[in-house]
Structures are given as structure tokens and as C-alpha cells.
Amino acid sequence: MVNKLEEKKGEDILLIDVVDVASFADYFVFCTGTSNRMLDALAKEIKDEVKQEFRIVSQPEGDADSGWVVLDLGDVVCHLFSPEQRDYYQLEELWQEGKVLLRLQ
């Protein structure tokens, strides 16, 4: 998933292990898209990849116009943000007790 986000030019990609911190997911992925069009493309790419590779069907929550799209993939929750929304919500700070596995800037 992280590779696909990077291929689609997602920015500031962060993968956090939250197994010991959250009861509803094992990993969080955070990624910034620089436009509404990019956020839509990132969400579609992830949705298509997990459907094809893992047979997981996920309907994105939120939309690019709001600046925050979430894909619940079972053990993984993927957050796609506009730069403004990511700065505003600062979810990485909320889950800072998790272990950073990967950061691509």
C-alpha cells in the first residue's frame, strides 16, 4: 500500500504500528495529497489494490472536498489528508505511542 501511495506521488507517508495502542487496528497509514484530484486518485488506488490483492472491499469515508479520506481495511486504517487538514488534526500526535515503521517525505 505504501508503495502505491508513493507511486501516485503521495507526500509525507507515515506507517505506524498501533497494535499495543489501539484495539481496532494494527497499523495506521497517513499520507498527504496536494489536491482534491490527487486525494481521489490515492483513495481509488488503495481501494483497487486491496480489492485485487486481498479481496477486501472498502468504501472510502469522507471525500477530497473535505480534505480527509479514510479507508478502513480491517487491520489497517489509511488516512489521506490535504496539507491543511493534516496540520489541523495532527493525528500522528494522537497516536505517537505507536511505533513508526516507515516515514517517506
Backbone hydrogen bonds in HBPLUS format (Angstrom, degrees):
<---DONOR---> <-ACCEPTOR-->    atom                        ^
c    i                          cat <-CA-CA->   ^        H-A-AA   ^      H-
h    n   atom  resd res      DA  || num        DHA   H-A  angle D-A-AA Bond
n    s   type  num  typ     dist DA aas  dist angle  dist       angle   num
A0005-LEU N   A0001-MET O   3.03 MM   4  6.38 157.7  2.08 152.8 158.9     1
A0006-GLU N   A0002-VAL O   2.97 MM   4  6.22 156.1  2.02 149.3 155.8     2
A0007-GLU N   A0003-ASN O   2.85 MM   4  6.09 157.9  1.90 148.9 155.5     3
A0008-LYS N   A0004-LYS O   3.00 MM   4  6.17 149.9  2.09 146.0 153.2     4
A0010-GLY N   A0005-LEU O   2.80 MM   5  5.15 160.0  1.84 162.3 156.6     5
A0009-LYS N   A0006-GLU O   3.01 MM   3  5.06 156.5  2.06 110.1 112.8     6
A0011-GLU N   A0032-THR O   2.82 MM  21  4.96 174.7  1.83 152.6 153.9     7
A0032-THR N   A0011-GLU O   2.88 MM  21  4.96 167.5  1.89 153.6 153.6     8
A0013-ILE N   A0104-LEU O   2.75 MM  91  5.00 129.9  2.00 153.4 156.2     9
A0104-LEU N   A0013-ILE O   2.78 MM  91  5.00 161.3  1.81 147.7 154.3    10
A0014-LEU N   A0030-PHE O   2.86 MM  16  5.05 157.8  1.91 147.9 152.6    11
A0030-PHE N   A0014-LEU O   2.84 MM  16  5.05 157.5  1.89 147.1 154.5    12
A0015-LEU N   A0102-LEU O   2.88 MM  87  5.09 164.2  1.91 151.1 152.7    13
A0101-LEU N   A0015-LEU O   2.83 MM  86  5.54 160.4  1.87 153.9 159.9    14
A0102-LEU N   A0015-LEU O   3.36 MM  87  5.09 152.9  2.44 138.2 137.4    15
A0016-ILE N   A0028-PHE O   2.87 MM  12  5.21 167.5  1.89 156.3 160.5    16
A0028-PHE N   A0016-ILE O   2.92 MM  12  5.21 155.6  1.98 146.7 154.6    17
A0017-ASP N   A0099-LYS O   2.77 MM  82  4.99 170.5  1.78 148.5 149.0    18
A0099-LYS N   A0017-ASP O   2.91 MM  82  4.99 146.9  2.03 146.2 146.1    19
A0018-VAL N   A0026-ASP O   2.74 MM   8  5.13 156.1  1.80 133.7 139.9    20
A0021-VAL N   A0018-VAL O   2.95 MM   3  4.93 152.3  2.02 104.8 113.8    21
A0022-ALA N   A0018-VAL O   2.82 MM   4  5.63 169.9  1.83 164.8 161.6    22
A0026-ASP N   A0075-ASP O   2.74 MM  49  5.03 156.6  1.79 129.1 137.4    23
A0027-TYR N   A0075-ASP O   2.99 MM  48  6.37 154.4  2.05 161.4 165.2    24
A0077-VAL N   A0027-TYR O   3.00 MM  50  6.43 156.7  2.05 150.5 156.7    25
A0029-VAL N   A0077-VAL O   2.92 MM  48  6.28 156.2  1.98 152.3 154.0    26
A0079-HIS N   A0029-VAL O   2.71 MM  50  5.98 173.4  1.71 166.4 166.7    27
A0031-CYS N   A0079-HIS O   2.96 MM  48  6.35 139.5  2.13 158.8 170.2    28
A0081-PHE N   A0031-CYS O   2.84 MM  50  6.20 166.1  1.86 161.0 165.4    29
A0033-GLY N   A0081-PHE O   2.78 MM  48  6.04 161.2  1.81 164.3 169.5    30
A0039-LEU N   A0035-SER O   2.96 MM   4  6.29 160.3  2.00 152.5 157.6    31
A0040-ASP N   A0036-ASN O   2.98 MM   4  6.25 160.7  2.02 153.2 157.8    32
A0041-ALA N   A0037-ARG O   3.00 MM   4  6.23 155.6  2.06 143.8 150.8    33
A0042-LEU N   A0038-MET O   2.83 MM   4  6.05 160.1  1.86 156.8 161.8    34
A0043-ALA N   A0039-LEU O   3.01 MM   4  6.17 165.6  2.03 149.2 153.0    35
A0044-LYS N   A0040-ASP O   2.96 MM   4  6.13 160.9  2.00 148.2 153.7    36
A0045-GLU N   A0041-ALA O   2.95 MM   4  6.07 158.8  1.99 146.3 152.3    37
A0046-ILE N   A0042-LEU O   3.04 MM   4  6.28 164.8  2.06 153.6 156.8    38
A0047-LYS N   A0043-ALA O   2.92 MM   4  6.02 167.7  1.93 151.6 155.8    39
A0048-ASP N   A0044-LYS O   2.88 MM   4  5.99 165.0  1.90 151.5 155.4    40
A0049-GLU N   A0045-GLU O   2.91 MM   4  6.02 157.7  1.96 145.7 152.4    41
A0050-VAL N   A0046-ILE O   3.02 MM   4  6.18 175.5  2.02 161.6 161.3    42
A0051-LYS N   A0047-LYS O   3.18 MM   4  6.21 147.1  2.29 139.6 148.8    43
A0052-GLN N   A0048-ASP O   2.97 MM   4  6.09 162.8  2.00 149.1 153.6    44
A0053-GLU N   A0049-GLU O   2.81 MM   4  5.86 171.7  1.82 158.2 161.2    45
A0054-PHE N   A0050-VAL O   2.96 MM   4  5.16 147.4  2.07 120.7 131.2    46
A0056-ILE N   A0050-VAL O   3.14 MM   6  5.55 176.1  2.14 127.6 126.7    47
A0055-ARG N   A0051-LYS O   3.09 MM   4  4.35 130.0  2.35 109.9 117.0    48
A0061-GLU N   A0070-VAL O   2.83 MM   9  5.09 168.5  1.84 153.3 157.2    49
A0070-VAL N   A0061-GLU O   2.87 MM   9  5.09 162.0  1.90 145.4 151.5    50
A0066-SER N   A0063-ASP O   3.04 MM   3  5.55 136.9  2.24 109.6 120.5    51
A0067-GLY N   A0064-ALA O   2.96 MM   3  4.97 138.0  2.14  98.1 111.0    52
A0082-SER N   A0067-GLY O   2.81 MM  15  4.73 142.5  1.95 138.4 134.1    53
A0069-VAL N   A0080-LEU O   2.82 MM  11  5.06 162.4  1.85 150.1 156.3    54
A0080-LEU N   A0069-VAL O   2.79 MM  11  5.06 167.7  1.81 161.5 164.4    55
A0071-LEU N   A0078-CYS O   2.87 MM   7  5.09 157.5  1.92 146.7 154.1    56
A0078-CYS N   A0071-LEU O   2.92 MM   7  5.09 169.0  1.93 151.0 152.2    57
A0073-LEU N   A0076-VAL O   2.78 MM   3  5.07 154.2  1.84 169.1 177.3    58
A0086-ARG N   A0082-SER O   2.99 MM   4  6.14 162.0  2.03 158.6 163.9    59
A0087-ASP N   A0083-PRO O   3.07 MM   4  6.22 158.3  2.11 144.9 150.4    60
A0088-TYR N   A0084-GLU O   2.94 MM   4  6.12 151.6  2.02 143.3 151.9    61
A0089-TYR N   A0085-GLN O   2.92 MM   4  6.02 177.0  1.92 156.9 156.8    62
A0090-GLN N   A0086-ARG O   3.03 MM   4  5.66 153.5  2.10 139.3 147.2    63
A0093-GLU N   A0090-GLN O   3.06 MM   3  5.60 136.3  2.26 110.7 120.8    64
A0094-LEU N   A0091-LEU O   3.00 MM   3  4.96 114.7  2.44  94.4 110.6    65
A0095-TRP N   A0091-LEU O   3.08 MM   4  6.40 147.1  2.19 152.5 160.8    66
A0096-GLN N   A0093-GLU O   3.35 MM   3  4.97 160.1  2.39 107.3 104.4    67
A0098-GLY N   A0095-TRP O   2.97 MM   3  5.71 163.6  1.99 122.5 127.9    68
